[in-house]
Amino acid sequence: MSKLIQYGLERRAGEVLFSPSHHDLNARDLADWIVADNLPVRLQLQLHKYLWNDEPGR
């Protein structure tokens, strides 16, 4: 059981956003995990990472 559900964070905190970690967890894997576990969260993509990658100052 995820900590999210165990502690009822989606009810206590309101909207919960999950965001991929640029080098550790890609967006597709995170989206698959959210769907597979039917998690009550929203997927938040860090669009600047897709547009400019790791370019400093962006």
Secondary structure, DSSP 8 states (H G I E B T S, - for coil): --HHHHTTHHHHSSS-EE--BTTTB-HHHHHHHHHHTT-S-EE---HHHHHHTT-TT-
